[in-house]
Amino acid sequence: MANGDSGAVPLPTPGPSVGAEIPRNGEDAPPGGFVQLLTPEGERVDSVTTADGTTYTVDFTDDEYRALYRDLVTVRRLDAEATALQRQGELGIWASLLGQEAAQVGSGRALRPQDMAFPTYREHGVLYTRGIDPIMPFGLFRGVDQGGWDPNEFKFNTYTIVIGAQTLHATGYAMGITMDGKTGNADGEAVIAYFGDGATSQGDVNEAFVWSGVFHAPIVFFCQNNQYAISEPLERQTRIPLYRRALGYGFPGVRIDGNDVLATFAVTRAALDQARNGQGPTLIEAYTYRMGAHTSSDDPTRYRIASEVESWKAKDPIARVKAFLTKQKIGDDDFFGDVDEAATKLALDLRERVLAMPDPQPVTLFDNVYPHGSPEVDAQKAEFVRYHASFEGSAH
């Protein structure tokens, strides 16, 4: 299941249609419904068929179900440790994924090894599924480096802070692999671009939609609709469901229960496979909720009420998988305890490694601007050194 060939079983479909409606509309679904394969109570839904004839399901082994649960618990525990580190002054800022674990783990595990991902600054769960050392983003948020992983090695681009800019980067990359002849078959490459609901109001995102639609780029746009663009609720961003915006750009859109790791995997895997086979883009709207603050500098109590947060707690992505495993007798107390213990051990190890990070000297900020140096940067560096030297021996 982990980036392999087993797992999702999208049934054969005709060519992708546009703006497919979703018949399922459970008690926890928004108006118009969404694809859901695991309810908040942990009940399994065999399959869901959208109005365009696409049927989504998964066929996991018991070990694969357990592995998904382990992923979810681990990324949440690492995220909690990061939040604690920021509150203790060890990180400059942190963007928590709390509540969005299923959207990230499900989509991350749906990627095949050759696929390329373009994240925002919150995709710690996707990063984890790509096999990247989870300490890597901590250097960025601690101010030690700019993110230490190799995008080419892990097929996972560096974090993008500018809202929506990564969708254009992803679109250009997707157009490029088409030009290189790396699509059009089951072994081809595909691209996924992550962004939030607020980013859909950015010009960059809409331009990416235009170019991808016109050039039939092999890309999946994965929108984590966590209900708030920092402090603005969804209704201040759009008058229609976000997935239906795909209609205007000429490619299909589908909404999933973003707190359901199974539905996320199934729909993302199917969309990526369609893209790699030459069927063009798809917009996935993962309907989820940001349980914490937008970043550690945000106070969500100023713009949302406690009862809303409590209602979403009942839809917790980890609790439903645990309930499913328990009902199916796939996981027991010993298993759940082992997962918790391993996640805690990894988090504590991560904490020690973060605290051991060396603090770079301020002058090193000039060292990696250009690969072969620059007279202008050299002059700026020299002035910076002189300026700091002027304070030596000063009482101030």
ABEGO torsion letter per residue (X at the ends): XBGBABEBBBBBBBBBBBGBBBABBBAABBBGEBBBABBAAGBBBABBBBAAGBBBBBBBBAAAAAAAAAAAAAAAAAAAAAAAAAAAGABABBBBABGAAAAAAAAAAABBAABBBBBBAABAAAAAAAGBBAAAAAAAAAGABAEABBAAAAGBBBBBABBGAAAAAAAAAAAAAAAAGABGBAABBBBBBBBBAAAAABAAAAAAAAAAAAAGBBBBBBBBBAGBBGABBAAAABABBAAAAAAAAGBBBBBBBAABAAAAAAAAAAAAAAAAAGAEBBBBBBBBBBABBABAABBAAAABBAAAAAAAAAABAAAAAAAAAAAAGABBAAAAAAAAAAAAAAAAAAAAAAAABBBBBAAAAAAAABAAEBAAAAAAAAAAAAAAAAABGBAX
